[in-house]
Amino acid sequence: MQVATPAGFRHDPGLVWQFYAYRRHEALKAKPNPAHYALAELSRRMGPGCVTLTQNVDNLSPRAGHPEGQLKQLHVNLFNMRCVDVVGCGYVDEGNFADPLTPALDTTRAEAAAIGRVGAGSKPKASPMLLAGLARKNAQILGDKFDDKSPKTDDLAPLKAADAAERPRPMSDVRMSSGLGKEDLPQCPKCKTNILRPGVVWFGEALAENTAEEAEALFAEESEPIDLCLVIGTSSKVWPTAGYAEKARKKGARVATINVDAGDAKGLRPGTDWVFVGDAAQVLPELLRPAIGGPEGWKDVSS
């Protein structure tokens, strides 16, 4: 709630930008997996009647060569930004892959400072980047023994400081502070007055109007019947997307859920719907093999 809501941005835009600068940095390092490529290949072979509605904001589906007209990015993506003054300015910057966006948002510098390599004698507090980095390193070291519990108040205290006096509480109860000013954040080049904000859809915000209309049109009474709905790697808890599978059922679709947790499959109809438990990167290419063949026959979209 502190880094993915309009209220959080108003409270501390620097903290929100630290979080999204780190996500941008990690997404740029990541590569599409076999599920991204398989879904892109299915879309190319099936044509306009095959549409993907994605909540992902990492831009990996476009990088896998997914046909643009058949991909609806419901929550937009990390590489779009817009002016905070929607009415008075309205500036939008799409496909900005600069990293870092500003010197203050250089994640590599922030991580170095957080572990004491910058600013001798200081006692840095744990930042979102540091906490994520520690979790990632612990997971690599401990493997199956890694217990990814929510960070507590202790995690926000100065590193190597005395034990916290109060009972540990979830991080959501604690207000962090970025210490960044307006001048440290991406500036709007159009109005030259306001800062830019991430272009993603936050909790409490509506989907982009055009995208929402295009998605809803798929389930309209006068639209074509739907044969199959694939629900891939989602907890089905974020609305309105969580309701799309049921809307597809009402249009005649059978629903196939691909997920590491079978409990995330909602509204299953025995004998009609399917659940495939496993990593989508492994499961989806095999499921789609009868329709698209193996990777050796897929269109080369590497760049």
C-alpha positions as CSV (number, residue, x, y, z in Angstrom):
1,M,0.0,0.0,0.0
2,Q,3.0,2.3,0.5
3,V,4.4,1.8,-3.0
4,A,1.5,0.8,-5.2
5,T,-1.3,3.3,-4.5
6,P,-2.0,7.0,-5.3
7,A,-1.9,7.7,-1.5
8,G,1.5,6.2,-1.2
9,F,2.8,8.3,-4.1
10,R,1.4,11.5,-2.6
11,H,3.0,10.6,0.8
12,D,6.4,9.8,-0.5
13,P,6.9,9.8,-4.3
14,G,10.6,9.1,-3.8
15,L,9.9,5.8,-2.0
16,V,7.5,4.7,-4.8
17,W,10.1,5.7,-7.4
18,Q,12.8,3.7,-5.6
19,F,10.6,0.7,-5.7
20,Y,9.8,1.0,-9.4
21,A,13.3,1.9,-10.3
22,Y,14.4,-1.4,-8.8
23,R,11.6,-3.3,-10.6
24,R,12.6,-1.7,-13.9
25,H,16.2,-2.6,-13.3
26,E,15.3,-6.3,-12.6
27,A,12.9,-6.5,-15.5
28,L,15.5,-5.3,-17.9
29,K,17.9,-8.0,-16.7
30,A,15.2,-10.7,-17.0
31,K,14.5,-12.7,-20.1
32,P,11.2,-14.1,-21.5
33,N,10.8,-17.8,-20.5
34,P,9.4,-20.6,-22.7
35,A,5.9,-19.8,-21.6
36,H,6.1,-16.3,-23.0
37,Y,7.5,-17.6,-26.3
38,A,4.9,-20.4,-26.5
39,L,2.0,-18.0,-25.9
40,A,3.4,-15.6,-28.5
41,E,3.7,-18.5,-31.0
42,L,0.1,-19.6,-30.3
43,S,-1.1,-16.0,-30.9
44,R,0.7,-15.8,-34.3
45,R,-0.7,-19.1,-35.5
46,M,-4.2,-18.6,-34.3
47,G,-4.5,-15.0,-35.5
48,P,-6.7,-12.2,-34.1
49,G,-9.2,-14.6,-32.5
50,C,-6.5,-15.4,-29.9
51,V,-6.2,-12.6,-27.3
52,T,-4.1,-12.4,-24.2
53,L,-5.1,-10.3,-21.3
54,T,-2.1,-9.9,-19.0
55,Q,-1.7,-8.3,-15.5
56,N,2.1,-8.5,-15.9
57,V,3.9,-5.2,-16.1
58,D,7.4,-6.5,-16.9
59,N,7.3,-6.1,-20.7
60,L,8.5,-9.7,-21.2
61,S,5.6,-10.7,-23.5
62,P,6.3,-8.0,-26.0
63,R,10.0,-8.9,-25.9
64,A,9.0,-12.5,-26.7
65,G,7.4,-11.3,-29.9
66,H,3.8,-11.5,-28.9
67,P,1.7,-9.8,-31.6
68,E,0.9,-6.3,-30.3
69,G,-2.8,-6.3,-31.4
70,Q,-3.5,-9.5,-29.5
71,L,-1.9,-8.5,-26.2
72,K,-3.8,-6.3,-23.8
73,Q,-1.6,-5.1,-20.9
74,L,-4.3,-4.4,-18.3
75,H,-1.9,-2.8,-15.8
76,V,0.2,-1.2,-18.5
77,N,4.0,-1.7,-18.0
78,L,7.0,-0.5,-16.0
79,F,8.5,1.4,-18.9
80,N,5.6,3.9,-19.3
81,M,5.5,7.1,-17.4
82,R,3.2,10.1,-17.3
83,C,2.9,13.5,-15.7
84,V,1.1,13.6,-12.4
85,D,-1.0,16.5,-13.8
86,V,-3.3,14.4,-16.1
87,V,-5.7,17.3,-16.9
88,G,-3.4,20.3,-17.1
89,C,-0.5,18.6,-18.9
90,G,-1.3,15.1,-19.9
91,Y,2.3,14.2,-21.0
92,V,2.9,10.4,-21.5
93,D,6.2,8.7,-22.1
94,E,5.9,5.2,-23.5
95,G,8.7,2.7,-23.9
96,N,11.3,4.5,-21.9
97,F,14.0,1.9,-21.0
98,A,16.6,4.3,-19.5
99,D,18.3,2.8,-16.4
100,P,18.7,4.7,-14.2
101,L,16.1,7.4,-14.8
102,T,17.9,9.8,-12.5
103,P,21.2,9.6,-10.6
104,A,19.3,9.3,-7.3
105,L,17.4,6.3,-8.7
106,D,20.5,4.4,-9.6
107,T,19.7,1.0,-7.9
108,T,23.3,-0.2,-8.1
109,R,24.5,2.8,-6.1
110,A,21.6,2.5,-3.6
111,E,22.4,-1.1,-3.0
112,A,26.1,-0.3,-2.5
113,A,25.2,2.4,0.0
114,A,22.8,0.1,1.9
115,I,25.5,-2.4,2.7
116,G,28.0,0.2,3.7
117,R,30.3,0.6,0.7
118,V,29.3,4.2,0.3
119,G,29.2,6.8,3.1
120,A,31.7,5.6,5.6
121,G,30.5,5.6,9.2
122,S,26.9,5.8,8.3
123,K,24.2,3.4,9.6
124,P,21.9,3.0,6.5
125,K,18.4,1.7,7.0
126,A,17.1,-1.2,5.0
127,S,15.6,0.0,1.7
128,P,13.1,-1.9,-0.5
129,M,16.1,-2.8,-2.8
130,L,18.2,-4.1,0.0
131,L,15.3,-6.2,1.5
132,A,14.6,-7.7,-1.9
133,G,18.3,-8.4,-2.5
134,L,18.7,-10.1,0.9
135,A,15.7,-12.3,0.2
136,R,17.0,-13.3,-3.2
137,K,20.5,-14.1,-1.8
138,N,19.0,-16.1,1.2
139,A,16.8,-18.1,-1.3
140,Q,19.9,-19.0,-3.3
141,I,21.8,-20.1,-0.2
142,L,19.1,-21.9,1.6
143,G,17.2,-23.4,-1.3
144,D,14.1,-25.3,-0.1
145,K,14.8,-24.3,3.5
146,F,14.3,-20.6,2.7
147,D,11.3,-19.2,4.6
148,D,10.0,-16.0,2.8
149,K,8.2,-14.4,5.7
150,S,7.0,-10.8,5.6
151,P,9.7,-8.3,6.8
152,K,9.2,-7.1,10.3
153,T,9.9,-3.8,12.2
154,D,13.4,-5.2,13.0
155,D,14.2,-5.1,9.3
156,L,13.7,-1.4,9.1
157,A,16.0,-0.6,12.0
158,P,19.6,0.6,11.3
159,L,21.7,-2.4,10.3
160,K,23.6,-3.9,13.2
161,A,21.7,-1.7,15.6
162,A,20.5,-2.8,19.1
163,D,17.5,-5.1,19.3
164,A,14.3,-3.3,18.6
165,A,12.4,-2.6,21.8
166,E,8.9,-3.1,20.3
167,R,7.2,-6.2,19.2
168,P,7.9,-6.9,15.5
169,R,5.0,-5.8,13.3
170,P,4.4,-6.4,9.5
171,M,6.1,-3.9,7.3
172,S,2.8,-2.6,6.1
173,D,2.3,-1.0,9.6
174,V,5.6,0.9,9.3
175,R,6.1,4.1,7.4
176,M,9.4,4.1,5.5
177,S,11.0,7.3,4.1
178,S,13.0,7.7,0.9
179,G,14.7,11.0,1.8
180,L,14.4,12.0,-1.8
181,G,13.2,15.4,-3.0
182,K,11.3,16.4,-6.1
183,E,14.6,17.4,-7.8
184,D,15.8,13.7,-7.5
185,L,12.9,12.3,-9.4
186,P,11.9,12.1,-13.2
187,Q,10.8,15.6,-14.3
188,C,8.0,16.2,-16.8
189,P,9.7,17.7,-20.0
190,K,6.4,19.2,-21.2
191,C,5.1,21.3,-18.3
192,K,8.5,21.5,-16.6
193,T,6.6,21.9,-13.3
194,N,5.6,18.5,-12.2
195,I,7.3,15.1,-11.8
196,L,6.5,12.0,-13.7
197,R,4.9,8.9,-12.1
198,P,5.1,5.3,-13.1
199,G,2.5,4.6,-15.8
200,V,1.3,1.3,-14.2
201,V,-2.2,0.9,-12.8
202,W,-2.1,1.0,-9.0
203,F,-4.5,-0.5,-6.4
204,G,-7.5,1.8,-6.2
205,E,-7.2,2.9,-9.8
206,A,-9.3,1.9,-12.8
207,L,-7.8,0.1,-15.8
208,A,-6.8,2.3,-18.7
209,E,-10.1,3.2,-20.4
210,N,-9.4,1.8,-23.9
211,T,-7.8,-1.4,-22.6
212,A,-10.8,-2.0,-20.2
213,E,-13.3,-1.5,-23.0
214,E,-11.4,-3.8,-25.3
215,A,-11.2,-6.5,-22.6
216,E,-14.9,-6.2,-21.7
217,A,-15.9,-6.3,-25.4
218,L,-14.6,-9.9,-25.6
219,F,-17.3,-11.0,-23.1
220,A,-20.1,-8.9,-24.5
221,E,-23.4,-10.7,-25.4
222,E,-23.0,-9.9,-29.1
223,S,-19.4,-11.0,-29.3
224,E,-18.1,-14.3,-30.7
225,P,-18.3,-17.5,-28.5
226,I,-15.1,-18.4,-26.6
227,D,-13.7,-21.9,-27.0
228,L,-10.9,-21.9,-24.5
229,C,-9.7,-19.7,-21.6
230,L,-6.2,-20.3,-20.3
231,V,-5.6,-18.9,-16.8
232,I,-1.9,-18.8,-16.3
233,G,0.0,-18.1,-13.1
234,T,-2.4,-15.8,-11.3
235,S,-4.0,-16.0,-7.9
236,S,-7.2,-14.7,-9.4
237,K,-7.7,-12.2,-6.5
238,V,-7.2,-8.8,-8.3
239,W,-10.4,-7.4,-9.9
240,P,-11.7,-7.0,-12.5
241,T,-9.4,-9.5,-14.1
242,A,-10.3,-12.2,-11.5
243,G,-13.8,-12.3,-13.0
244,Y,-12.7,-12.9,-16.6
245,A,-12.6,-16.7,-16.4
246,E,-16.2,-16.9,-15.2
247,K,-17.2,-14.5,-18.0
248,A,-15.5,-16.7,-20.5
249,R,-17.4,-19.7,-19.1
250,K,-20.6,-17.9,-19.8
251,K,-19.5,-17.5,-23.4
252,G,-19.0,-21.2,-23.7
253,A,-15.4,-21.6,-22.8
254,R,-13.7,-24.5,-21.1
255,V,-11.1,-23.2,-18.6
256,A,-7.6,-24.5,-18.2
257,T,-5.7,-23.3,-15.2
258,I,-1.8,-23.5,-15.1
259,N,-0.4,-22.7,-11.7
260,V,2.0,-23.9,-9.1
261,D,-0.8,-23.8,-6.6
262,A,-4.0,-25.8,-7.5
263,G,-5.9,-23.7,-4.9
264,D,-5.7,-20.7,-7.2
265,A,-8.1,-22.4,-9.6
266,K,-11.5,-20.8,-9.1
267,G,-15.0,-22.1,-10.1
268,L,-13.9,-25.4,-11.5
269,R,-16.5,-27.5,-13.2
270,P,-15.7,-31.3,-12.9
271,G,-15.3,-33.0,-16.2
272,T,-15.3,-29.6,-18.1
273,D,-12.4,-27.6,-16.8
274,W,-8.7,-28.6,-16.1
275,V,-6.0,-27.7,-13.6
276,F,-2.3,-28.3,-14.5
277,V,0.0,-27.9,-11.5
278,G,3.5,-26.8,-12.2
279,D,5.7,-24.0,-13.5
280,A,4.1,-22.3,-16.5
281,A,7.5,-22.1,-18.2
282,Q,7.6,-25.9,-18.3
283,V,3.9,-26.8,-18.4
284,L,2.5,-24.4,-21.0
285,P,4.9,-25.3,-23.9
286,E,4.0,-29.0,-23.5
287,L,0.3,-28.3,-23.3
288,L,0.4,-26.2,-26.5
289,R,2.8,-28.6,-28.4
290,P,-0.1,-30.2,-30.4
291,A,-1.1,-26.8,-31.7
292,I,2.3,-25.1,-32.2
293,G,4.9,-27.8,-32.2
294,G,8.2,-27.6,-30.3
295,P,10.5,-24.6,-29.9
296,E,12.6,-25.7,-32.8
297,G,9.8,-24.9,-35.2
298,W,8.8,-21.5,-33.6
299,K,9.3,-18.3,-35.4
300,D,12.7,-16.7,-34.5
301,V,11.8,-13.4,-32.7
302,S,15.1,-13.0,-30.8
303,S,16.7,-9.6,-31.0
